């Protein structure tokens, strides 16, 4: 939500739904995807993304805003992502 070039872009409405919904719907259609999870930060500015995901029953993970790799590894561990398995 704190993007410098386009703040709030994740929830900006395009046509009839927020961008995050467009991306989620497209990714979810991939045949190799078992589960789609939105990853956002624990920063207060991203509370609105978490609340949107909850209202839409979309799995959402919250991790560090400053340690993206750590957050990716945490979400993989929490959701059993194949790319993170040995």
Chimera marker file (.cmm) of the C-alpha trace (Angstrom):
<marker_set name="trace">
<marker id="1" x="0.000" y="0.000" z="0.000" r="1" g="1" b="0" radius="0.5"/>
<marker id="2" x="2.971" y="2.321" z="0.468" r="1" g="1" b="0" radius="0.5"/>
<marker id="3" x="4.300" y="2.141" z="-3.082" r="1" g="1" b="0" radius="0.5"/>
<marker id="4" x="6.076" y="5.356" z="-3.992" r="1" g="1" b="0" radius="0.5"/>
<marker id="5" x="5.064" y="5.282" z="-7.670" r="1" g="1" b="0" radius="0.5"/>
<marker id="6" x="1.411" y="4.262" z="-7.208" r="1" g="1" b="0" radius="0.5"/>
<marker id="7" x="0.264" y="4.144" z="-3.581" r="1" g="1" b="0" radius="0.5"/>
<marker id="8" x="-2.624" y="1.781" z="-2.898" r="1" g="1" b="0" radius="0.5"/>
<marker id="9" x="-2.265" y="0.021" z="-6.249" r="1" g="1" b="0" radius="0.5"/>
<marker id="10" x="-3.246" y="-3.383" z="-4.833" r="1" g="1" b="0" radius="0.5"/>
<marker id="11" x="-6.759" y="-2.222" z="-4.046" r="1" g="1" b="0" radius="0.5"/>
<marker id="12" x="-7.283" y="0.207" z="-6.913" r="1" g="1" b="0" radius="0.5"/>
<marker id="13" x="-10.397" y="-0.796" z="-8.798" r="1" g="1" b="0" radius="0.5"/>
<marker id="14" x="-9.922" y="-1.684" z="-12.443" r="1" g="1" b="0" radius="0.5"/>
<marker id="15" x="-13.132" y="-2.205" z="-14.394" r="1" g="1" b="0" radius="0.5"/>
<marker id="16" x="-15.189" y="-3.819" z="-11.622" r="1" g="1" b="0" radius="0.5"/>
<marker id="17" x="-12.802" y="-5.210" z="-8.992" r="1" g="1" b="0" radius="0.5"/>
<marker id="18" x="-9.544" y="-4.422" z="-7.194" r="1" g="1" b="0" radius="0.5"/>
<marker id="19" x="-6.256" y="-5.329" z="-8.866" r="1" g="1" b="0" radius="0.5"/>
<marker id="20" x="-5.465" y="-7.834" z="-6.130" r="1" g="1" b="0" radius="0.5"/>
<marker id="21" x="-8.618" y="-9.770" z="-7.083" r="1" g="1" b="0" radius="0.5"/>
<marker id="22" x="-7.702" y="-9.775" z="-10.798" r="1" g="1" b="0" radius="0.5"/>
<marker id="23" x="-4.252" y="-11.188" z="-10.021" r="1" g="1" b="0" radius="0.5"/>
<marker id="24" x="-5.551" y="-13.702" z="-7.469" r="1" g="1" b="0" radius="0.5"/>
<marker id="25" x="-8.212" y="-15.018" z="-9.858" r="1" g="1" b="0" radius="0.5"/>
<marker id="26" x="-5.728" y="-15.427" z="-12.725" r="1" g="1" b="0" radius="0.5"/>
<marker id="27" x="-3.072" y="-17.149" z="-10.610" r="1" g="1" b="0" radius="0.5"/>
<marker id="28" x="-5.662" y="-19.456" z="-9.045" r="1" g="1" b="0" radius="0.5"/>
<marker id="29" x="-6.553" y="-20.806" z="-12.489" r="1" g="1" b="0" radius="0.5"/>
<marker id="30" x="-3.082" y="-22.236" z="-13.089" r="1" g="1" b="0" radius="0.5"/>
<marker id="31" x="-3.261" y="-26.029" z="-13.154" r="1" g="1" b="0" radius="0.5"/>
<marker id="32" x="-0.018" y="-26.365" z="-11.196" r="1" g="1" b="0" radius="0.5"/>
<marker id="33" x="-1.274" y="-24.237" z="-8.278" r="1" g="1" b="0" radius="0.5"/>
<marker id="34" x="-2.574" y="-26.083" z="-5.219" r="1" g="1" b="0" radius="0.5"/>
<marker id="35" x="-3.344" y="-22.966" z="-3.210" r="1" g="1" b="0" radius="0.5"/>
<marker id="36" x="-2.970" y="-19.276" z="-3.857" r="1" g="1" b="0" radius="0.5"/>
<marker id="37" x="-1.920" y="-17.105" z="-0.910" r="1" g="1" b="0" radius="0.5"/>
<marker id="38" x="-1.697" y="-13.327" z="-0.805" r="1" g="1" b="0" radius="0.5"/>
<marker id="39" x="1.463" y="-12.244" z="1.016" r="1" g="1" b="0" radius="0.5"/>
<marker id="40" x="1.586" y="-8.811" z="2.579" r="1" g="1" b="0" radius="0.5"/>
<marker id="41" x="3.418" y="-7.128" z="5.398" r="1" g="1" b="0" radius="0.5"/>
<marker id="42" x="2.634" y="-6.697" z="9.057" r="1" g="1" b="0" radius="0.5"/>
<marker id="43" x="2.911" y="-2.940" z="8.560" r="1" g="1" b="0" radius="0.5"/>
<marker id="44" x="-0.224" y="-1.084" z="9.661" r="1" g="1" b="0" radius="0.5"/>
<marker id="45" x="-0.600" y="0.360" z="6.156" r="1" g="1" b="0" radius="0.5"/>
<marker id="46" x="-1.273" y="-3.179" z="4.880" r="1" g="1" b="0" radius="0.5"/>
<marker id="47" x="-4.074" y="-3.910" z="7.349" r="1" g="1" b="0" radius="0.5"/>
<marker id="48" x="-6.540" y="-3.015" z="4.587" r="1" g="1" b="0" radius="0.5"/>
<marker id="49" x="-5.142" y="-5.747" z="2.324" r="1" g="1" b="0" radius="0.5"/>
<marker id="50" x="-5.488" y="-8.299" z="5.115" r="1" g="1" b="0" radius="0.5"/>
<marker id="51" x="-9.047" y="-7.143" z="5.823" r="1" g="1" b="0" radius="0.5"/>
<marker id="52" x="-9.938" y="-7.366" z="2.130" r="1" g="1" b="0" radius="0.5"/>
<marker id="53" x="-8.575" y="-10.917" z="1.944" r="1" g="1" b="0" radius="0.5"/>
<marker id="54" x="-10.519" y="-11.943" z="5.039" r="1" g="1" b="0" radius="0.5"/>
<marker id="55" x="-13.749" y="-10.519" z="3.612" r="1" g="1" b="0" radius="0.5"/>
<marker id="56" x="-13.167" y="-12.393" z="0.339" r="1" g="1" b="0" radius="0.5"/>
<marker id="57" x="-12.051" y="-15.624" z="2.065" r="1" g="1" b="0" radius="0.5"/>
<marker id="58" x="-8.624" y="-15.414" z="0.440" r="1" g="1" b="0" radius="0.5"/>
<marker id="59" x="-5.692" y="-16.949" z="2.318" r="1" g="1" b="0" radius="0.5"/>
<marker id="60" x="-3.390" y="-14.153" z="3.454" r="1" g="1" b="0" radius="0.5"/>
<marker id="61" x="0.028" y="-14.273" z="5.063" r="1" g="1" b="0" radius="0.5"/>
<marker id="62" x="1.616" y="-11.331" z="6.847" r="1" g="1" b="0" radius="0.5"/>
<marker id="63" x="5.379" y="-11.052" z="7.194" r="1" g="1" b="0" radius="0.5"/>
<marker id="64" x="8.176" y="-8.555" z="7.448" r="1" g="1" b="0" radius="0.5"/>
<marker id="65" x="8.109" y="-5.448" z="5.273" r="1" g="1" b="0" radius="0.5"/>
<marker id="66" x="11.909" y="-5.258" z="5.390" r="1" g="1" b="0" radius="0.5"/>
<marker id="67" x="12.859" y="-8.938" z="5.041" r="1" g="1" b="0" radius="0.5"/>
<marker id="68" x="11.074" y="-10.149" z="1.921" r="1" g="1" b="0" radius="0.5"/>
<marker id="69" x="13.089" y="-13.372" z="1.602" r="1" g="1" b="0" radius="0.5"/>
<marker id="70" x="12.331" y="-14.259" z="5.214" r="1" g="1" b="0" radius="0.5"/>
<marker id="71" x="8.626" y="-13.648" z="4.602" r="1" g="1" b="0" radius="0.5"/>
<marker id="72" x="8.690" y="-15.840" z="1.471" r="1" g="1" b="0" radius="0.5"/>
<marker id="73" x="10.300" y="-18.675" z="3.416" r="1" g="1" b="0" radius="0.5"/>
<marker id="74" x="7.753" y="-18.275" z="6.223" r="1" g="1" b="0" radius="0.5"/>
<marker id="75" x="4.770" y="-18.381" z="3.868" r="1" g="1" b="0" radius="0.5"/>
<marker id="76" x="6.209" y="-21.435" z="2.125" r="1" g="1" b="0" radius="0.5"/>
<marker id="77" x="6.657" y="-23.203" z="5.434" r="1" g="1" b="0" radius="0.5"/>
<marker id="78" x="3.211" y="-22.226" z="6.644" r="1" g="1" b="0" radius="0.5"/>
<marker id="79" x="1.400" y="-23.349" z="3.509" r="1" g="1" b="0" radius="0.5"/>
<marker id="80" x="3.642" y="-26.255" z="2.465" r="1" g="1" b="0" radius="0.5"/>
<marker id="81" x="4.655" y="-24.761" z="-0.865" r="1" g="1" b="0" radius="0.5"/>
<marker id="82" x="6.428" y="-27.238" z="-3.112" r="1" g="1" b="0" radius="0.5"/>
<marker id="83" x="9.152" y="-24.790" z="-4.089" r="1" g="1" b="0" radius="0.5"/>
<marker id="84" x="10.298" y="-24.650" z="-0.465" r="1" g="1" b="0" radius="0.5"/>
<marker id="85" x="10.361" y="-28.370" z="0.199" r="1" g="1" b="0" radius="0.5"/>
<marker id="86" x="13.618" y="-30.361" z="0.241" r="1" g="1" b="0" radius="0.5"/>
<link id1="1" id2="2" r="1" g="1" b="0" radius="0.2"/>
<link id1="2" id2="3" r="1" g="1" b="0" radius="0.2"/>
<link id1="3" id2="4" r="1" g="1" b="0" radius="0.2"/>
<link id1="4" id2="5" r="1" g="1" b="0" radius="0.2"/>
<link id1="5" id2="6" r="1" g="1" b="0" radius="0.2"/>
<link id1="6" id2="7" r="1" g="1" b="0" radius="0.2"/>
<link id1="7" id2="8" r="1" g="1" b="0" radius="0.2"/>
<link id1="8" id2="9" r="1" g="1" b="0" radius="0.2"/>
<link id1="9" id2="10" r="1" g="1" b="0" radius="0.2"/>
<link id1="10" id2="11" r="1" g="1" b="0" radius="0.2"/>
<link id1="11" id2="12" r="1" g="1" b="0" radius="0.2"/>
<link id1="12" id2="13" r="1" g="1" b="0" radius="0.2"/>
<link id1="13" id2="14" r="1" g="1" b="0" radius="0.2"/>
<link id1="14" id2="15" r="1" g="1" b="0" radius="0.2"/>
<link id1="15" id2="16" r="1" g="1" b="0" radius="0.2"/>
<link id1="16" id2="17" r="1" g="1" b="0" radius="0.2"/>
<link id1="17" id2="18" r="1" g="1" b="0" radius="0.2"/>
<link id1="18" id2="19" r="1" g="1" b="0" radius="0.2"/>
<link id1="19" id2="20" r="1" g="1" b="0" radius="0.2"/>
<link id1="20" id2="21" r="1" g="1" b="0" radius="0.2"/>
<link id1="21" id2="22" r="1" g="1" b="0" radius="0.2"/>
<link id1="22" id2="23" r="1" g="1" b="0" radius="0.2"/>
<link id1="23" id2="24" r="1" g="1" b="0" radius="0.2"/>
<link id1="24" id2="25" r="1" g="1" b="0" radius="0.2"/>
<link id1="25" id2="26" r="1" g="1" b="0" radius="0.2"/>
<link id1="26" id2="27" r="1" g="1" b="0" radius="0.2"/>
<link id1="27" id2="28" r="1" g="1" b="0" radius="0.2"/>
<link id1="28" id2="29" r="1" g="1" b="0" radius="0.2"/>
<link id1="29" id2="30" r="1" g="1" b="0" radius="0.2"/>
<link id1="30" id2="31" r="1" g="1" b="0" radius="0.2"/>
<link id1="31" id2="32" r="1" g="1" b="0" radius="0.2"/>
<link id1="32" id2="33" r="1" g="1" b="0" radius="0.2"/>
<link id1="33" id2="34" r="1" g="1" b="0" radius="0.2"/>
<link id1="34" id2="35" r="1" g="1" b="0" radius="0.2"/>
<link id1="35" id2="36" r="1" g="1" b="0" radius="0.2"/>
<link id1="36" id2="37" r="1" g="1" b="0" radius="0.2"/>
<link id1="37" id2="38" r="1" g="1" b="0" radius="0.2"/>
<link id1="38" id2="39" r="1" g="1" b="0" radius="0.2"/>
<link id1="39" id2="40" r="1" g="1" b="0" radius="0.2"/>
<link id1="40" id2="41" r="1" g="1" b="0" radius="0.2"/>
<link id1="41" id2="42" r="1" g="1" b="0" radius="0.2"/>
<link id1="42" id2="43" r="1" g="1" b="0" radius="0.2"/>
<link id1="43" id2="44" r="1" g="1" b="0" radius="0.2"/>
<link id1="44" id2="45" r="1" g="1" b="0" radius="0.2"/>
<link id1="45" id2="46" r="1" g="1" b="0" radius="0.2"/>
<link id1="46" id2="47" r="1" g="1" b="0" radius="0.2"/>
<link id1="47" id2="48" r="1" g="1" b="0" radius="0.2"/>
<link id1="48" id2="49" r="1" g="1" b="0" radius="0.2"/>
<link id1="49" id2="50" r="1" g="1" b="0" radius="0.2"/>
<link id1="50" id2="51" r="1" g="1" b="0" radius="0.2"/>
<link id1="51" id2="52" r="1" g="1" b="0" radius="0.2"/>
<link id1="52" id2="53" r="1" g="1" b="0" radius="0.2"/>
<link id1="53" id2="54" r="1" g="1" b="0" radius="0.2"/>
<link id1="54" id2="55" r="1" g="1" b="0" radius="0.2"/>
<link id1="55" id2="56" r="1" g="1" b="0" radius="0.2"/>
<link id1="56" id2="57" r="1" g="1" b="0" radius="0.2"/>
<link id1="57" id2="58" r="1" g="1" b="0" radius="0.2"/>
<link id1="58" id2="59" r="1" g="1" b="0" radius="0.2"/>
<link id1="59" id2="60" r="1" g="1" b="0" radius="0.2"/>
<link id1="60" id2="61" r="1" g="1" b="0" radius="0.2"/>
<link id1="61" id2="62" r="1" g="1" b="0" radius="0.2"/>
<link id1="62" id2="63" r="1" g="1" b="0" radius="0.2"/>
<link id1="63" id2="64" r="1" g="1" b="0" radius="0.2"/>
<link id1="64" id2="65" r="1" g="1" b="0" radius="0.2"/>
<link id1="65" id2="66" r="1" g="1" b="0" radius="0.2"/>
<link id1="66" id2="67" r="1" g="1" b="0" radius="0.2"/>
<link id1="67" id2="68" r="1" g="1" b="0" radius="0.2"/>
<link id1="68" id2="69" r="1" g="1" b="0" radius="0.2"/>
<link id1="69" id2="70" r="1" g="1" b="0" radius="0.2"/>
<link id1="70" id2="71" r="1" g="1" b="0" radius="0.2"/>
<link id1="71" id2="72" r="1" g="1" b="0" radius="0.2"/>
<link id1="72" id2="73" r="1" g="1" b="0" radius="0.2"/>
<link id1="73" id2="74" r="1" g="1" b="0" radius="0.2"/>
<link id1="74" id2="75" r="1" g="1" b="0" radius="0.2"/>
<link id1="75" id2="76" r="1" g="1" b="0" radius="0.2"/>
<link id1="76" id2="77" r="1" g="1" b="0" radius="0.2"/>
<link id1="77" id2="78" r="1" g="1" b="0" radius="0.2"/>
<link id1="78" id2="79" r="1" g="1" b="0" radius="0.2"/>
<link id1="79" id2="80" r="1" g="1" b="0" radius="0.2"/>
<link id1="80" id2="81" r="1" g="1" b="0" radius="0.2"/>
<link id1="81" id2="82" r="1" g="1" b="0" radius="0.2"/>
<link id1="82" id2="83" r="1" g="1" b="0" radius="0.2"/>
<link id1="83" id2="84" r="1" g="1" b="0" radius="0.2"/>
<link id1="84" id2="85" r="1" g="1" b="0" radius="0.2"/>
<link id1="85" id2="86" r="1" g="1" b="0" radius="0.2"/>
</marker_set>
